[in-house]
Amino acid sequence: MVDAPDLLTEVAGISERELRQVLALVDGTEIEELEVGLPGGHLRLRRRIPQDSDPAVLAATSHTEPEPDDDALAVASPLVGVFHPLVAAGDTVQSGQRLGRIEAMGMPTNVEAPRAGRVLQILAPDGTGVEYGQPLLSLRPDDGFAD
């Protein structure tokens, strides 16, 4: 009979000790989903974050939210990691231009402009931990008309 730790290694390609290390890394963070590539496949962890957040935190974040802009496009994070913007609010960017990078497990991944436009606001400051799908910055697309 195969015991549980050996079965975990055989099925998931990760030992119980390694799994505990990964869980310890995300403990105490707001990360809701984490996907890790392994030699034999990948490991995806998901958890629910309680919606009953501290009212002080909610009040602080509500003051930093940008005013809605009907034309604005949110550029979202393609993965979980640490965001480093390469542009600033007010910058004009071209389609495909690097807007920043996300470092995950020591590997940088470029975040590129989906279209030409003007950066309205950086929503995730330099060095911020970000989640998959989290808005990083807002961009007003350039439709070829002058402001």
Phi, psi and omega per residue, in radians:
M1 nan 2.382 3.139
V2 -1.542 2.257 3.126
D3 -1.422 2.878 -3.011
A4 -0.985 -0.828 -3.136
P5 -1.049 -0.701 3.116
D6 -1.173 -0.642 3.115
L7 -1.140 -0.707 3.107
L8 -1.056 -0.793 3.122
T9 -1.120 -0.734 -3.108
E10 -1.179 -0.760 -3.054
V11 -1.434 -0.791 -3.029
A12 -1.740 -0.251 -3.117
G13 1.314 0.378 -3.124
I14 -2.471 2.422 3.142
S15 -1.415 2.879 3.108
E16 -1.058 -0.717 3.119
R17 -1.061 -0.788 3.132
E18 -1.135 -0.688 3.103
L19 -1.098 -0.745 3.109
R20 -1.090 -0.636 3.104
Q21 -1.137 -0.752 3.118
V22 -1.102 -0.777 3.140
L23 -1.115 -0.635 3.115
A24 -1.151 -0.581 3.131
L25 -1.126 -0.658 -3.100
V26 -1.606 -0.193 3.119
D27 -1.095 2.297 3.132
G28 1.480 0.045 3.083
T29 -1.844 3.063 3.083
E30 -1.709 0.229 -3.136
I31 -1.164 2.178 -3.133
E32 -1.704 -0.473 -3.107
E33 -2.511 2.402 3.139
L34 -2.450 2.289 3.083
E35 -2.115 2.226 -3.087
V36 -2.122 2.238 3.069
G37 -1.388 2.340 3.134
L38 -2.157 2.800 3.138
P39 -0.969 -0.613 -3.106
G40 -1.730 0.126 -3.102
G41 2.682 -2.390 3.111
H42 -2.585 2.792 -3.137
L43 -2.118 2.221 3.110
R44 -2.067 2.177 3.097
L45 -1.961 2.360 3.069
R46 -2.316 2.505 3.035
R47 -2.588 2.780 3.098
R48 -1.667 2.371 3.039
I49 -1.696 2.249 3.137
P50 -0.977 2.375 3.139
Q51 -1.370 -0.217 3.126
D52 -1.451 1.310 -3.127
S53 -1.399 2.832 3.095
D54 -1.049 2.226 -3.130
P55 -1.008 -0.570 3.120
A56 -1.122 -0.673 3.117
V57 -1.182 -0.750 3.118
L58 -1.084 -0.710 3.131
A59 -1.136 -0.720 -3.130
A60 -1.148 -0.716 -3.114
T61 -1.293 -0.506 -3.111
S62 -1.173 -0.465 3.122
H63 -1.353 -0.328 -3.090
T64 -1.700 -0.082 -3.126
E65 -1.280 2.409 -3.108
P66 -1.269 2.746 3.010
E67 -1.174 2.455 -3.124
P68 -1.106 2.484 3.086
D69 -2.260 1.988 -3.045
D70 -1.009 -0.500 -3.113
D71 -1.573 -0.139 -3.028
A72 -1.224 2.564 3.096
L73 -2.099 2.189 3.098
A74 -1.502 2.230 3.055
V75 -1.651 2.050 -3.010
A76 -1.721 2.729 3.122
S77 -1.234 2.297 3.113
P78 -1.425 -0.146 -3.114
L79 -2.840 3.039 3.082
V80 -1.484 2.343 3.123
G81 2.994 -2.732 3.141
V82 -1.983 2.180 -3.060
F83 -1.585 2.404 3.064
H84 -2.294 1.796 -3.134
P85 -1.236 2.597 3.088
L86 -1.989 0.032 3.123
V87 -2.231 2.981 3.115
A88 -2.263 2.834 3.079
A89 -0.990 2.353 -3.120
G90 1.697 -0.308 3.130
D91 -1.173 2.495 3.016
T92 -1.668 2.319 -3.093
V93 -2.216 2.718 3.102
Q94 -1.756 2.745 3.080
S95 -1.026 2.279 3.133
G96 1.533 -0.128 3.133
Q97 -1.199 2.496 3.086
R98 -1.193 2.160 3.109
L99 -1.685 -0.408 -3.112
G100 3.044 -2.998 3.091
R101 -2.463 2.696 3.072
I102 -2.084 2.195 3.092
E103 -1.685 2.195 3.104
A104 -2.399 2.113 3.138
M105 0.961 0.672 3.087
G106 1.400 0.029 -3.107
M107 -1.956 2.150 3.100
P108 -1.416 2.454 3.056
T109 -2.184 2.225 -3.124
N110 -1.274 2.526 2.985
V111 -1.964 2.105 -3.042
E112 -1.966 2.676 3.108
A113 -1.196 2.206 3.116
P114 -1.250 -0.380 3.069
R115 -2.758 2.935 3.113
A116 -1.218 2.627 3.105
G117 2.950 -2.847 -3.133
R118 -2.103 2.319 3.115
V119 -1.250 2.115 3.128
L120 -1.507 -0.804 -3.083
Q121 -2.747 2.480 2.996
I122 -1.535 2.049 -3.076
L123 -1.607 -0.372 3.115
A124 -2.148 1.772 -3.111
P125 -1.062 2.854 -3.131
D126 -0.951 2.293 3.097
G127 1.494 0.093 -3.132
T128 -1.378 2.356 2.992
G129 -1.269 2.271 -3.108
V130 -2.181 2.754 3.126
E131 -1.894 2.867 3.082
Y132 -1.035 2.258 3.094
G133 1.475 -0.090 -3.138
Q134 -1.242 2.328 3.087
P135 -1.107 2.270 -3.130
L136 -1.712 -0.675 3.132
L137 -2.763 2.832 3.070
S138 -1.926 2.516 -3.025
L139 -2.332 2.286 3.012
R140 -1.639 1.940 -3.107
P141 -1.058 2.528 3.098
D142 -1.629 2.001 -3.140
D143 -1.679 0.287 3.119
G144 1.532 0.070 3.119
F145 -1.813 2.522 3.101
A146 -1.322 2.622 3.095
D147 -1.270 nan nan
